[in-house]
Amino acid sequence: MKPSAELFDLIKSLSKSEKGYFRKYCSIHGPAEQSNYVRMFDAIDKQPVYDEKSLVKKFGKSNLAVHWHVYKNYLHRMILRSLNRYYEDKYINSQVMELLQHVEILFDKALYAQCAKTLAKAKKIATRYEKFYLLTEIFAWEIRLVARQPNSPEQETEMARLFLEKKATIARMKNSDDYLLDHHRVFFVQRKWSAAEHEIAHDIELCQEILTPGKYGSVTFTSSFLARFTFYITLMRYYMIRNRYDIAYRYQKELLNLFLAEPHMIEEHATAYYSIVFNNNFAKHFIEEYGDESEKVFMGYRRLLRNLPRVINSTHFQVLIFMVDIEYGLLRLEDKKDWNKATQIAAQFEDGLRRFKTKLTMERAMIPVYLLAVMLFRAKKYREALHWLNKIIHVDAEQYISVRAAARMLFLLVHYELKNYELLDSLIRSTRRALERKEMLTGPKQLVLQYLKKLALCFDKAGRQILLEALHKELTEMTTDKETYRQLEHFDYFEWLDAKMARTREKETALQKNR
């Protein structure tokens, strides 16, 4: 069995300050233990790739080498414990749970006044951040403290009040969970991102069954920040599935306003904040709405996330922020139609993929990778576009099916522009099979494949011009209705055809002048 690299991955994920704190934390276990754990930690940290055999061999017949797996498991736990101490003041859950541990200790020592005081602190934090499940435990302690008081009318009144408050909190938690379940169901539908006609109709019907007027007729049906957030983001995703990105943008602005009204929630729900503001659809419409001012405002929203203590030392958020820079940069180039600068973003992107090798999957990077390939194609950097398309066309994932289908189609256009005509025939056949398997071979795509095959076999310039014009005409006629036009999403074939036909006409005009 291959040795587990979990400890290696954990050590490699640590920042410089986290590693320094771990060494200090280790010192409390005594010189001998500290020496072994720190030696093991440092030896693993120095390896570029995990090689357990060489590590065990390095320590010879020492106690560390003989009991390697015992030390390895304990070191993993020690690192997590040190991180728990390092971040204890940064995570709301940790703060409340630590206070609850203090409550238990104080209660056991019969220091009930101190216990109640500590409990009040925990309740204030949990209420502010809507930690409903922790509030239920806090209520249990409050009820326990009231039960210890001497019998009195005040005791009965307080007990009744606590149970009513607990009941209301549980109702708010249920309300929030109901909306959260709806969101996950709609999210799973959206993540497929399918463009097959029967799939679209089925997905919309499924979402409409979820989004009942009794729950989604008004935001007033929600009873907490999290429920309101989930209400808006579920509707946002629904309208994205409907291809109504303009309406989705409206809900994204509602979500942003929700966070700006309660900024303390940004750190606690940083991933959610990221998913709204640093989203292709939001950035695209935001740039359209605010023009040149958009960058200044957008970067302000970005700083709200980047400057958070929890985010600074988080690899997870560093990856997210890196993706923000890439995606926003691509959209700015798209807005300015400055595609030649795509090579600069490509270099930045390549560097990030190397740095975050194990943290950034190609599934997560698929959409920006595809957008970059499209821009390189527009800039006539065909070989660079091919390099990026190769990263995603063979990714076998259920999400973003239509993006991968569009990437396969663009892959063919790149080879056509590179004049790889002999290779194109076999590529068209394999693309057709791949699209059929995923039920993505729609009418417009079939038409493009048919004409690409003809174009690859046509070596006459006038003949190519006729074929390009015929494809443009048939594609226009085929995509008159909105739903069929949607099947060409992710790439503007008309823009490509117009450019090709214009270049052909320019060449013909130049030849005639030379004659």
C-alpha positions in Angstrom: 0.0 0.0 0.0 1.3 3.5 -0.9 2.2 5.5 2.2 -0.3 8.3 3.0 0.9 11.8 2.1 -1.7 13.5 4.3 0.9 14.7 6.8 3.1 15.9 3.9 0.2 17.8 2.4 -0.7 19.4 5.8 2.9 20.6 6.4 3.2 22.0 2.9 0.0 24.0 3.3 1.4 25.8 6.4 2.5 29.4 6.2 5.9 30.6 7.6 4.2 32.0 10.7 2.2 28.8 11.2 5.4 26.7 11.1 7.1 29.0 13.6 4.1 28.8 15.9 4.1 24.9 15.7 7.8 24.8 16.8 6.9 26.9 19.9 3.9 24.8 20.6 6.1 21.7 20.4 8.4 22.9 23.1 5.7 22.3 25.8 6.1 18.6 25.3 9.6 18.4 26.7 13.1 18.4 25.0 13.2 14.8 23.9 9.7 14.7 22.4 10.3 18.2 20.9 13.5 17.0 19.2 11.8 14.0 17.5 8.7 15.8 16.4 10.6 18.9 15.1 13.2 16.7 13.3 10.4 14.7 11.6 8.5 18.0 10.8 11.6 19.6 9.3 12.6 16.5 7.3 9.2 16.2 5.7 9.1 20.0 5.0 12.4 19.9 3.1 11.0 17.3 0.6 9.7 18.6 -2.7 7.8 15.3 -3.2 6.8 12.9 -0.3 9.2 9.9 -0.1 8.6 8.0 3.1 11.3 5.3 2.4 14.1 7.8 2.2 12.9 9.5 5.4 12.8 6.3 7.4 16.2 5.4 6.0 17.6 8.8 7.0 16.8 8.3 10.7 18.4 4.8 10.7 17.6 2.7 13.7 16.5 5.5 16.0 13.2 5.3 17.9 11.7 7.7 15.4 12.4 5.4 12.5 11.3 2.3 14.3 7.9 3.8 15.4 7.6 6.1 12.3 3.8 5.6 11.8 3.1 6.3 15.5 5.1 9.5 15.4 3.5 10.4 12.0 0.0 10.1 13.3 0.7 12.0 16.5 2.6 14.7 14.6 -0.5 15.2 12.4 -2.7 15.6 15.5 -0.1 18.0 17.1 -0.1 20.3 14.0 -3.9 20.5 14.0 -3.9 21.2 17.7 -1.3 24.0 17.2 -3.4 25.5 14.4 -6.4 25.3 16.7 -4.5 27.4 19.3 -3.1 29.7 16.6 -6.5 30.5 15.2 -8.6 30.3 18.3 -9.3 34.0 18.3 -9.9 34.2 14.5 -12.8 31.7 14.2 -16.2 32.5 15.7 -17.0 28.8 16.3 -13.7 28.4 18.2 -14.4 31.4 20.3 -17.8 30.3 21.3 -16.8 26.6 21.9 -13.9 27.7 24.1 -16.3 29.8 26.2 -18.6 26.8 26.5 -15.7 24.8 27.8 -15.0 27.5 30.4 -18.7 27.3 31.3 -18.5 23.6 31.9 -15.4 24.0 34.1 -16.9 26.9 36.1 -20.2 24.9 36.6 -18.3 21.9 37.9 -16.5 24.1 40.4 -19.9 25.6 41.5 -18.9 29.1 40.4 -22.4 29.8 39.0 -22.1 33.6 38.8 -18.9 33.4 36.7 -20.6 30.6 34.7 -23.6 32.8 33.9 -21.3 35.7 33.0 -19.2 33.6 30.6 -22.4 32.1 29.1 -23.7 35.6 28.4 -20.5 36.4 26.4 -20.9 33.2 24.4 -24.6 34.0 23.7 -23.8 37.5 22.5 -21.2 36.2 19.9 -23.4 33.3 18.8 -26.4 35.6 18.4 -24.5 38.2 16.4 -23.2 35.6 13.9 -26.4 33.4 13.9 -24.7 30.3 15.2 -28.0 28.6 15.9 -26.7 25.1 16.7 -24.3 26.6 19.3 -27.2 28.7 20.7 -29.2 25.6 21.4 -26.3 24.4 23.6 -26.1 27.8 25.3 -29.9 27.6 26.0 -29.3 24.2 27.6 -26.8 25.7 30.0 -29.0 28.7 30.8 -31.9 26.4 31.6 -29.6 24.3 33.8 -28.4 27.4 35.7 -32.0 28.6 36.2 -33.0 25.2 37.4 -30.4 25.4 40.2 -32.0 28.6 41.6 -34.5 28.4 44.5 -38.2 28.1 43.6 -39.8 31.4 42.9 -42.3 33.1 40.5 -39.2 34.8 38.9 -37.6 31.4 38.3 -40.7 30.1 36.5 -41.0 33.2 34.4 -37.3 33.1 33.4 -37.6 29.3 32.6 -40.7 30.0 30.3 -38.9 32.9 28.6 -35.8 30.7 27.9 -37.9 27.9 26.4 -39.8 30.4 24.2 -36.5 31.9 23.0 -35.1 28.4 22.3 -38.2 27.5 20.3 -37.9 30.7 18.2 -34.2 30.0 17.6 -34.9 26.5 16.4 -37.6 27.8 14.1 -35.1 30.3 12.6 -32.6 27.5 12.2 -35.2 25.3 10.4 -36.2 28.3 8.2 -32.5 28.7 7.2 -32.0 25.0 6.6 -35.0 24.8 4.4 -33.7 27.5 2.1 -30.2 26.0 2.2 -31.5 22.7 1.0 -33.3 24.4 -1.9 -30.1 26.2 -2.8 -28.1 23.0 -2.9 -30.7 21.3 -5.2 -30.7 24.3 -7.6 -26.9 24.5 -7.4 -26.5 20.8 -8.4 -28.7 21.5 -11.4 -26.7 24.6 -12.4 -23.3 22.9 -12.0 -24.1 20.5 -14.8 -24.4 23.5 -17.1 -25.9 21.4 -19.8 -27.1 22.8 -23.1 -29.1 19.8 -24.4 -32.6 21.0 -25.1 -34.5 18.3 -23.1 -32.0 18.8 -20.2 -32.7 22.6 -20.1 -36.5 22.1 -20.0 -36.2 19.4 -17.3 -33.8 21.5 -15.2 -36.1 24.6 -15.4 -39.1 22.4 -14.5 -37.3 20.9 -11.5 -36.2 24.4 -10.3 -39.8 25.7 -10.6 -41.0 22.9 -8.4 -38.4 24.0 -5.8 -39.0 27.7 -6.0 -42.6 27.8 -4.8 -44.4 31.2 -4.4 -45.0 30.3 -0.7 -41.3 30.5 -0.1 -39.9 32.7 -2.9 -42.7 35.2 -3.3 -41.0 37.6 -0.9 -37.8 37.8 1.1 -40.0 38.6 4.2 -40.5 34.8 4.5 -36.9 34.5 5.7 -36.0 35.0 9.3 -32.2 35.3 9.4 -29.2 36.7 7.5 -28.3 33.2 6.2 -31.9 32.5 5.1 -32.0 35.8 3.2 -28.6 35.1 1.7 -29.8 31.7 0.5 -33.1 33.1 -0.8 -31.2 35.5 -3.1 -28.5 33.2 -4.2 -31.0 30.4 -5.1 -32.9 32.8 -7.3 -29.7 34.1 -8.8 -28.7 30.5 -9.8 -32.2 29.8 -11.2 -32.1 32.8 -13.5 -28.6 31.7 -14.7 -30.1 28.4 -15.6 -32.8 30.3 -17.5 -30.0 32.2 -19.3 -31.4 35.4 -17.8 -28.1 36.8 -16.6 -29.4 40.3 -16.4 -32.0 39.2 -13.7 -29.3 37.1 -12.0 -27.2 40.2 -11.7 -30.0 42.0 -9.9 -30.0 39.3 -7.2 -26.2 39.4 -7.0 -26.5 43.1 -6.2 -29.1 42.3 -3.5 -26.6 39.8 -2.0 -23.8 42.3 -2.1 -26.0 44.9 -0.3 -26.9 42.2 2.3 -23.2 41.8 3.2 -22.5 45.6 3.1 -25.3 46.1 5.5 -23.8 43.5 7.9 -20.0 43.7 7.2 -19.2 41.5 10.2 -20.7 38.6 8.2 -18.1 38.9 5.4 -15.4 37.2 7.4 -17.6 34.5 8.7 -19.1 33.8 5.3 -16.0 34.8 3.2 -16.5 32.0 0.6 -20.1 33.0 0.1 -19.1 36.6 -0.3 -16.5 35.6 -2.8 -19.0 33.5 -4.8 -21.2 36.5 -5.3 -18.9 39.4 -6.0 -16.1 37.6 -7.7 -18.3 35.9 -10.2 -18.0 36.1 -14.0 -21.6 37.2 -14.4 -21.4 39.9 -11.7 -18.1 41.3 -13.0 -19.3 41.4 -16.6 -22.5 43.3 -15.8 -20.7 45.4 -13.2 -18.2 46.6 -15.8 -21.1 47.3 -18.3 -22.9 49.3 -15.6 -20.0 51.3 -14.2 -17.6 51.5 -17.1 -14.1 52.9 -16.1 -15.2 53.4 -12.5 -15.9 49.7 -12.1 -12.3 48.8 -11.4 -11.9 51.2 -8.5 -15.2 50.1 -6.9 -14.6 46.4 -7.7 -11.1 46.4 -6.1 -12.7 48.0 -3.0 -15.0 45.0 -2.7 -12.0 42.8 -3.2 -10.0 44.5 -0.3 -12.9 43.8 2.1 -12.1 40.1 1.6 -8.3 40.3 1.1 -7.6 42.2 4.3 -9.5 39.9 6.7 -7.2 38.1 9.2 -8.8 34.8 8.5 -8.1 35.2 4.8 -4.4 36.3 5.0 -3.1 32.9 6.2 -5.6 30.8 4.4 -4.4 28.9 1.3 -8.1 28.3 0.4 -8.7 32.0 0.1 -5.4 32.8 -1.5 -6.4 30.4 -4.3 -9.8 32.2 -4.5 -8.2 35.6 -4.6 -5.8 34.5 -7.3 -8.8 33.3 -9.4 -10.5 36.7 -8.8 -7.5 38.5 -10.3 -7.4 36.1 -13.4 -11.2 36.2 -14.0 -11.5 40.0 -13.5 -8.5 40.6 -15.7 -9.9 38.5 -18.5 -13.3 40.3 -18.3 -11.6 43.7 -18.4 -9.7 42.7 -21.6 -13.0 41.4 -23.0 -14.7 44.7 -22.3 -11.8 46.7 -23.9 -11.4 44.1 -26.7 -7.7 44.2 -25.9 -7.1 40.5 -26.6 -3.4 40.9 -27.3 -2.7 41.3 -23.6 -4.1 37.9 -23.0 -0.6 36.5 -23.2 0.3 38.5 -20.0 -2.6 36.9 -18.1 -1.6 33.5 -19.5 1.9 33.8 -17.9 0.3 34.9 -14.6 -2.2 32.0 -14.8 0.5 29.5 -15.5 2.6 30.7 -12.6 -0.5 30.4 -10.3 -1.3 26.9 -11.5 2.3 25.8 -10.6 2.1 27.5 -7.1 -1.3 26.1 -6.2 -0.7 22.8 -8.0 -2.6 20.5 -5.5 -5.0 23.2 -4.4 -6.5 24.4 -7.7 -8.2 21.7 -9.7 -8.8 22.0 -13.4 -12.5 21.6 -12.7 -12.4 24.8 -10.6 -10.3 26.6 -13.2 -12.2 25.4 -16.3 -14.2 28.5 -17.1 -11.3 31.0 -16.8 -9.0 28.6 -18.7 -11.6 28.5 -21.5 -12.1 32.3 -21.5 -8.3 32.7 -21.8 -8.2 30.2 -24.7 -11.0 32.2 -26.5 -9.1 35.5 -26.1 -5.8 34.0 -27.3 -7.7 32.6 -30.3 -9.1 36.1 -31.0 -5.6 37.5 -30.7 -4.5 34.9 -33.3 -2.2 33.2 -30.8 -3.4 29.8 -32.0 -0.7 27.6 -30.5 -1.1 29.3 -27.1 -4.9 28.8 -27.3 -4.2 25.1 -28.1 -2.0 24.8 -25.0 -4.8 26.0 -22.7 -7.6 24.0 -24.5 -5.6 20.8 -24.0 -5.8 21.4 -20.2 -9.6 21.0 -20.2 -10.9 19.0 -23.2 -9.9 15.7 -21.6 -11.2 16.6 -18.1 -13.9 14.1 -17.3 -16.3 15.9 -14.9 -20.0 16.2 -14.7 -20.0 19.9 -14.2 -19.7 22.5 -16.9 -20.6 20.1 -19.7 -21.4 22.8 -22.2 -18.1 24.6 -21.5 -16.2 21.5 -22.3 -18.3 21.0 -25.4 -17.5 24.6 -26.5 -13.8 23.9 -25.8 -13.9 20.9 -28.1 -15.4 22.9 -30.9 -12.9 25.7 -30.4 -10.1 23.1 -30.5 -11.2 22.3 -34.0 -11.3 25.9 -35.1 -7.7 26.4 -33.8 -6.5 23.4 -35.8 -8.3 24.9 -38.9 -6.6 28.2 -38.4 -3.2 26.3 -38.0 -4.0 24.6 -41.4 -3.8 21.2 -39.8 -6.3 20.0 -42.5 -5.2 16.3 -42.5 -5.6 16.0 -38.7 -8.9 17.9 -38.7 -10.9 15.0 -40.3 -10.2 12.6 -37.5 -10.6 15.3 -34.8 -14.1 16.1 -36.2 -15.1 12.5 -35.9 -13.8 12.1 -32.3 -15.5 15.4 -31.4 -18.8 14.3 -32.8 -18.6 11.0 -30.8 -17.7 12.9 -27.6 -20.6 15.4 -28.0 -23.0 12.6 -28.8 -22.0 10.7 -25.6 -22.8 13.8 -23.5 -26.0 14.6 -25.6 -24.4 17.9 -26.6 -24.4 17.5 -30.4 -27.1 20.2 -31.0 -28.2 21.4 -34.4 -25.9 24.4 -34.6 -22.9 22.3 -33.6 -23.7 19.7 -36.1 -23.8 22.4 -38.8 -20.5 23.8 -37.8 -18.9 20.3 -37.9 -20.3 19.6 -41.4 -18.9 22.9 -42.8 -15.6 22.5 -41.1 -15.1 19.2 -42.8 -15.9 20.8 -46.1 -13.6 23.7 -45.5 -10.7 21.4 -44.6 -11.1 19.7 -48.0 -11.5 22.9 -50.0 -8.2 24.4 -51.2 -9.8 27.0 -53.4 -10.1 30.5 -51.9 -13.2 31.4 -53.7 -14.7 28.0 -52.7 -13.9 28.7 -49.1 -15.6 32.1 -49.3 -18.7 30.5 -50.6 -18.7 27.9 -47.8 -18.1 30.5 -45.1 -21.0 32.6 -46.4 -23.3 29.5 -46.6 -22.4 28.5 -43.0 -23.1 32.0 -41.8 -26.5 32.1 -43.7 -27.6 28.6 -42.4 -26.4 29.3 -38.9 -28.4 32.6 -38.8 -31.5 30.9 -40.0 -31.1 28.0 -37.5 -30.6 30.3 -34.5 -33.5 32.7 -34.9 -35.2 31.6 -31.7 -33.6 32.3 -28.3 -33.3 28.7 -27.1 -31.5 27.5 -30.3 -29.2 30.5 -30.2 -28.3 29.5 -26.6 -26.8 26.3 -27.9 -23.9 28.4 -29.3 -23.1 29.9 -25.9 -19.5 30.4 -24.8 -18.3 31.3 -28.4 -19.3 33.8 -31.0 -19.2 31.9 -34.3 -20.7 34.8 -36.1 -17.8 37.1 -35.1 -15.3 34.4 -36.3 -17.2 34.0 -39.6 -17.4 37.7 -40.2 -13.7 38.1 -39.6 -12.8 35.2 -41.9 -15.0 36.5 -44.7 -13.6 40.0 -44.3 -10.0 38.7 -44.5 -10.8 36.7 -47.6 -12.3 39.7 -49.3 -9.3 41.8 -48.3 -6.9 39.3 -49.9 -9.0 39.1 -53.1 -9.0 42.9 -53.3 -5.3 43.1 -52.8 -4.7 40.4 -55.5 -6.9 42.2 -58.0 -5.0 45.5 -57.4 -1.6 43.7 -57.9 -2.9 42.4 -61.3 
